[in-house]
Amino acid sequence: MSNRSVPKLSIGLPLYNGDIFLGQALDSILSQTFVDFELIISDNASTDQTEAICRNYLAKDSRIHYIRNQENLGASGNFNQVFILSSGEYFKWIAHDDLHDPNFLEKCFQVLEQDPSIVLAYSKATTIDPNGKTIRKGWGCGAELSSILPHQRFRESLLPLKQPIPLPIFGVIRASVLRSTHLMAGYPDCDCALLAELSLYGRFHEISEPLFSQREHELRAGPQLSSDPYQAVVFWDSKKSGHIGLPHWALLARHWAGVRRAPLGWKERLLCYKELLNWIKRNQQFLFKDLVVATEHAPIIGPNIALAHQKYVEVDWTNNFACLVRDIKLLTQKGDSIIFVDEACFGTDFIQDRHILPFIERDGQYYGPPTDDDHAIEELKRMRQAGASFIAFGWPAFWWLDYYCDFRDYLYSKFSCICKNSRSVIFALNKNNCESPR
């Protein structure tokens, strides 16, 4: 690969058993209006038709370079390999199942060329199904990723993931900055950790057009990995098979080292450490769980840590629930009808003198989450016309406000948010603060 001319941009495709959608992903990259790039494909010892597809495209386009690993390196090793083999001034990772608008590379490249303070450029996204049908359009990331202050960018990057994927990881990155980081490490959420480290070096820029399509399908690794971070360790590093590890402690160590290594002034460094302390507070339950899982077979200490963790979870849940009830009682009156979004965790009779309505509901019973934003908005209008005065979100359902973006924006634009904290978000639906029912 040393004989090839040096392109402006390198694209890395780490790949394992991706034959179903691979052709579409390659076509969307090879048809870009920006053409000065190389595409490095690293095949992690696939067992399906991936190799045949790659070699077919290799014969058609000289910008493609194909490497087939003799054994599976794990996702992080494969991600890192395509970058290590790259030579461009800019670098971008792609996935085998996603698609890109023809202008994606060109528009990201222009942003980076025009502003040296920006280290990463990406676009808003569209979610598509296996057949390419749009499920959700125009979602992106927090505005603070573009802040001129490192600690604000770092704070935003440390927040719980609000979207199906850490979207900026598939943006175009300055290779010189990426080379200064620890790259992908072998534990869950190491892609998020890398973005947090990159945020310390410069601003992110989000292009307002949805030029990137993220595909949801039953074989996508993300949902499977998020359900069990301890099993996900092997996905990221195949050498760790049989080892539980401490994934959340590994994340903490990575964040700490990132702040220590980054080119920051003393004030910004201290503010970043302060944000990391806030991250520890938010994640203390998961840090505790790491110790429980790692010591579950250890005599004496294992059962004691497990018992302490169980008591902590019970006390934390009880305290949050008590505070949530207090919030509702303070802000509403006896006899009020309150739409309650809680994933059916608490039932509808936990406040005897309020009329609690599940959302979505049928005949007073929880009917499950809405199919989309329009469904949620129409159900809210229906229930409000029937007399509901408030809508309250309990913390188990906070993800609704991230996933149903149009519904969330509708709530904030039409109604008054009278409570927002770590356990509840409450909107008043009375006529003085909102639109007339339709």
C-alpha positions in Angstrom: 0.0 0.0 0.0 3.1 2.3 0.2 3.1 2.8 -3.6 -0.2 4.5 -3.8 -0.5 8.3 -4.2 -1.5 10.2 -1.0 -5.2 11.2 -1.1 -6.7 14.1 0.7 -9.1 11.9 2.6 -9.0 8.3 3.8 -12.1 6.2 4.5 -11.9 3.2 6.7 -14.5 0.3 6.6 -14.0 -2.2 9.4 -16.1 -5.2 8.4 -17.4 -8.5 9.6 -20.1 -10.6 7.9 -21.8 -7.6 6.2 -22.8 -9.1 2.9 -26.5 -8.1 3.1 -26.1 -4.3 2.9 -22.5 -4.0 1.9 -23.0 -3.3 -1.8 -25.4 -0.4 -1.1 -22.9 1.1 1.4 -20.0 0.9 -1.0 -22.1 2.4 -3.9 -23.1 5.4 -1.7 -19.4 6.1 -1.0 -18.0 5.5 -4.5 -20.6 7.9 -5.9 -19.6 10.8 -3.8 -19.0 14.2 -5.5 -15.7 14.5 -3.6 -13.4 11.9 -5.3 -9.9 12.5 -3.8 -10.1 9.6 -1.3 -8.9 6.1 -0.6 -11.2 3.4 0.8 -9.5 0.9 3.1 -11.6 -2.2 3.9 -10.4 -4.4 6.7 -12.4 -7.7 6.7 -12.4 -9.3 10.2 -12.2 -12.9 8.9 -15.8 -12.9 7.6 -17.5 -16.2 6.9 -20.3 -15.0 4.5 -20.0 -13.5 1.0 -18.3 -10.4 2.3 -14.9 -11.2 0.7 -16.4 -12.0 -2.7 -18.3 -8.7 -2.7 -15.2 -6.7 -1.6 -13.0 -8.3 -4.3 -15.6 -7.6 -6.9 -15.6 -3.8 -6.0 -11.8 -3.9 -5.7 -11.5 -4.9 -9.4 -13.7 -1.9 -10.4 -12.2 1.0 -8.4 -8.5 1.6 -7.8 -9.3 3.8 -4.8 -10.2 0.6 -2.8 -7.7 -1.3 -0.8 -8.8 -4.6 0.7 -7.2 -6.4 3.7 -8.5 -9.7 5.0 -7.5 -10.6 8.6 -6.6 -14.2 9.2 -8.4 -14.0 12.6 -11.0 -11.7 14.1 -9.3 -8.8 15.8 -12.4 -7.6 17.6 -14.2 -4.4 16.6 -11.7 -2.0 18.2 -8.7 -3.7 16.6 -10.4 -3.5 13.2 -11.4 0.1 13.6 -7.9 1.0 14.6 -6.3 -0.9 11.8 -8.1 1.0 9.0 -6.9 4.2 10.5 -3.3 3.1 11.0 -3.2 2.0 7.4 -4.5 5.4 6.2 -2.5 8.3 4.8 -5.0 11.1 4.2 -5.1 14.5 5.9 -8.6 13.7 6.9 -10.2 10.4 8.0 -13.6 8.9 8.2 -15.0 5.6 9.4 -18.0 4.0 7.6 -20.2 1.0 8.5 -21.3 -1.7 6.1 -25.0 -1.0 6.6 -25.3 2.8 6.4 -25.7 5.1 3.5 -24.4 8.6 2.6 -25.8 11.4 0.4 -23.5 12.1 -2.6 -22.6 15.5 -1.1 -21.6 14.2 2.4 -17.8 14.1 1.9 -17.6 17.3 0.0 -19.6 19.3 2.5 -17.7 17.9 5.5 -14.4 18.6 3.7 -15.3 22.2 3.0 -16.2 22.8 6.7 -12.8 21.5 7.8 -10.8 23.4 5.2 -12.5 26.7 6.1 -12.2 26.5 9.9 -9.0 25.1 11.5 -10.7 25.2 15.0 -13.1 22.4 13.9 -11.6 18.9 14.3 -14.7 16.9 13.2 -17.5 17.5 10.7 -20.6 15.4 10.4 -24.2 15.8 9.3 -27.7 15.3 10.8 -29.0 11.8 10.1 -32.0 9.9 8.9 -32.9 6.5 10.3 -34.0 3.9 7.7 -35.3 0.4 7.9 -33.8 -2.7 6.1 -35.6 -1.7 2.9 -34.4 1.8 3.0 -37.7 3.4 4.1 -37.3 6.4 6.3 -38.2 5.8 10.0 -37.0 9.1 11.4 -35.4 12.1 9.8 -33.3 15.1 10.9 -31.8 14.0 14.2 -28.5 15.1 15.4 -26.4 15.9 18.5 -26.2 18.5 21.3 -25.3 22.1 20.3 -22.5 22.3 22.9 -20.3 20.1 20.8 -19.6 23.2 18.7 -18.8 25.4 21.7 -15.5 27.3 21.8 -15.0 26.1 25.4 -13.5 22.6 25.8 -15.2 21.8 29.1 -18.6 22.5 27.5 -17.9 20.2 24.6 -16.6 17.6 27.0 -19.7 17.9 29.2 -21.9 17.3 26.2 -19.9 14.3 25.1 -20.2 12.7 28.5 -24.0 12.9 28.6 -25.9 9.6 28.1 -26.2 8.7 24.5 -29.5 10.3 23.2 -29.5 8.7 19.7 -29.2 5.1 18.3 -25.5 5.7 17.6 -22.7 8.2 18.6 -23.3 10.0 15.3 -20.1 12.1 15.1 -18.0 9.0 15.1 -19.0 8.6 11.4 -18.0 12.1 10.6 -14.8 13.4 8.9 -12.0 13.9 11.3 -8.6 15.6 11.2 -6.2 12.7 11.1 -3.5 14.6 13.0 -5.8 15.1 15.9 -7.1 11.5 15.8 -3.5 10.3 15.8 -3.1 12.2 19.2 -5.8 10.1 20.9 -5.9 6.6 22.3 -8.2 5.6 19.3 -10.6 2.7 20.0 -10.0 0.7 23.2 -11.3 -2.8 23.8 -14.4 -2.2 25.9 -18.0 -1.1 25.4 -18.6 2.6 24.5 -15.0 3.1 23.5 -16.4 5.0 20.5 -18.1 7.4 22.8 -14.9 7.7 24.8 -13.0 8.6 21.7 -15.4 11.3 20.8 -15.1 12.7 24.3 -11.3 12.8 23.9 -11.6 14.5 20.5 -13.9 17.1 22.0 -11.0 18.3 24.1 -8.9 19.1 21.0 -11.4 21.2 19.1 -15.0 22.0 18.0 -17.4 19.6 16.2 -19.6 21.0 13.4 -23.0 19.5 12.6 -24.2 20.1 9.0 -28.0 20.9 9.2 -28.9 18.7 6.3 -29.5 15.0 6.9 -26.8 13.6 4.6 -26.2 10.4 6.5 -28.6 7.4 6.7 -28.3 5.1 9.7 -29.9 1.7 9.1 -31.9 -0.1 11.8 -32.1 -3.9 11.4 -32.2 -7.0 13.5 -28.6 -7.9 13.0 -27.2 -4.4 14.0 -24.7 -4.8 16.8 -25.6 -1.7 18.8 -28.9 -2.9 20.4 -27.5 -6.3 21.2 -24.4 -4.9 22.8 -26.2 -2.2 24.9 -28.3 -4.9 26.6 -25.2 -6.5 28.3 -22.0 -4.4 28.5 -20.1 -7.4 30.0 -20.7 -9.6 27.0 -20.0 -6.7 24.7 -16.4 -6.7 25.9 -15.6 -9.6 23.6 -17.2 -7.8 20.6 -14.7 -4.9 21.0 -11.7 -7.1 21.9 -11.8 -10.8 20.9 -8.8 -11.6 23.1 -10.9 -10.9 26.2 -13.2 -13.9 25.8 -13.9 -15.3 29.2 -12.8 -12.1 31.0 -15.5 -9.9 32.5 -13.4 -6.8 33.0 -14.6 -3.5 34.4 -16.0 -1.6 31.4 -17.2 1.4 33.3 -14.0 1.8 35.3 -12.1 1.5 32.0 -14.2 4.4 30.6 -13.4 6.4 33.7 -9.7 5.8 33.3 -9.9 6.7 29.6 -11.7 10.0 30.3 -9.3 10.9 33.1 -6.2 10.2 30.9 -7.8 12.1 28.0 -8.2 15.3 30.1 -4.6 14.9 31.4 -3.1 14.5 27.9 -5.2 17.2 26.1 -3.6 20.6 25.3 -5.7 22.6 27.8 -5.0 25.6 30.0 -5.2 24.9 33.7 -8.6 26.5 34.1 -10.2 24.5 31.4 -8.5 21.3 32.6 -10.0 21.8 36.1 -13.4 22.4 34.6 -13.1 19.2 32.6 -12.2 17.3 35.7 -15.3 18.8 37.4 -17.4 17.5 34.5 -15.8 14.1 34.9 -16.8 14.1 38.6 -20.4 14.8 37.5 -20.1 11.8 35.2 -19.0 9.7 38.1 -22.0 10.7 40.1 -24.3 9.8 37.2 -22.7 6.5 36.7 -21.9 5.4 40.2 -24.5 2.6 40.0 -22.7 1.2 36.9 -19.3 1.5 38.5 -20.7 -0.3 41.5 -22.2 -3.0 39.2 -18.8 -3.6 37.7 -17.4 -4.5 41.1 -20.4 -6.8 41.7 -20.0 -8.7 38.5 -16.2 -8.9 38.8 -16.3 -10.3 42.3 -19.5 -12.5 42.2 -17.5 -15.7 42.5 -15.1 -14.4 45.2 -15.7 -15.8 48.7 -16.9 -13.4 51.4 -16.2 -10.2 49.5 -18.4 -11.1 46.5 -21.7 -11.7 48.3 -21.1 -8.6 50.5 -20.6 -6.3 47.5 -23.6 -7.8 45.8 -25.8 -7.2 48.9 -24.5 -3.6 49.2 -25.3 -3.0 45.6 -28.8 -4.4 45.9 -29.5 -2.2 48.9 -28.1 0.8 47.0 -30.4 0.2 44.0 -33.4 -0.2 46.3 -32.7 2.9 48.3 -32.0 5.0 45.2 -35.2 3.8 43.5 -37.3 4.5 46.6 -35.8 8.0 47.1 -36.4 8.9 43.5 -40.0 7.7 43.5 -40.7 9.6 46.8 -39.4 12.8 45.2 -41.3 12.2 42.0 -44.6 11.9 44.0 -43.7 15.0 45.9 -43.1 16.9 42.7 -46.5 16.0 41.3 -48.3 16.8 44.5 -46.6 20.2 44.8 -47.5 21.2 41.2 -51.0 19.8 40.8 -54.2 19.8 42.8 -56.6 17.2 44.1 -58.7 15.8 41.3 -56.4 16.8 38.5 -56.0 14.4 35.5 -52.4 13.7 34.8 -51.0 11.9 31.8 -48.1 9.9 33.2 -45.3 8.5 31.1 -43.4 5.9 33.0 -43.2 2.7 30.9 -45.8 1.2 33.3 -43.3 1.1 36.2 -45.5 2.6 38.9 -49.1 1.9 38.0 -51.9 4.5 38.1 -52.9 4.5 41.8 -49.7 5.7 43.6 -51.4 9.1 44.2 -54.9 8.5 45.5 -56.3 12.0 45.1 -55.1 12.5 41.5 -56.4 10.8 38.3 -53.3 9.2 36.8 -53.6 8.2 33.1 -51.0 6.0 31.4 -49.6 7.1 28.1 -50.3 5.7 25.5 -53.6 4.3 27.0 -56.6 2.3 25.9 -59.5 2.0 28.3 -57.3 3.2 31.2 -54.6 0.7 30.6 -51.0 1.2 29.3 -51.0 0.4 25.6 -47.2 0.7 24.9 -45.1 3.5 23.4 -46.3 5.4 20.4 -45.4 4.2 16.9 -44.0 7.6 16.0 -44.1 11.3 16.9 -47.4 12.0 15.1 -49.0 9.2 17.0 -47.8 10.6 20.3 -49.0 14.1 19.4 -52.4 13.0 18.3 -52.9 10.9 21.5 -51.8 13.9 23.6 -54.4 16.1 21.9 -57.1 13.4 22.4 -56.4 13.0 26.1 -56.1 16.7 26.7 -59.6 17.2 25.1 -60.8 14.5 27.5 -59.7 16.7 30.4 -56.0 15.9 31.1 -54.3 19.0 32.7 -50.7 17.8 32.9 -48.3 15.4 31.4 -45.5 14.1 33.6 -42.5 12.0 32.5 -40.9 9.7 35.2 -37.2 9.0 34.9 -37.6 5.5 33.5 -39.2 7.1 30.4 -36.8 10.0 29.9 -35.6 8.3 26.7 -39.0 9.3 25.1 -37.9 13.0 25.2 -34.7 12.0 23.2 -36.2 9.5 20.8 -39.5 11.2 19.9 -37.9 14.6 19.0 -40.9 16.1 17.2 -43.1 15.2 20.2 -40.6 16.7 22.6 -40.4 19.9 20.5 -44.2 20.1 20.3 -44.4 19.9 24.1 -41.8 22.6 24.7 -43.2 24.9 22.0 -46.9 24.6 23.0 -46.9 24.1 26.8 -45.1 25.3 29.9 -42.5 23.0 31.5 -43.1 23.5 35.2 -40.7 20.9 36.5 -37.4 19.5 35.1 -35.0 17.5 37.3 -33.4 14.1 37.5 -36.6 12.2 38.4 -39.4 14.1 36.5 -40.3 16.4 33.7 -43.8 17.9 34.0 -45.7 20.1 31.5 -48.9 22.1 32.3 -51.6 21.6 29.6 -54.0 24.3 30.8 -55.3 26.8 28.3 -53.5 29.7 29.8 -50.1 28.2 28.8 -50.8 26.5 25.5 -52.7 26.3 22.3 -56.5 25.7 22.2 -57.4 22.0 21.6 -58.0 21.0 18.1 
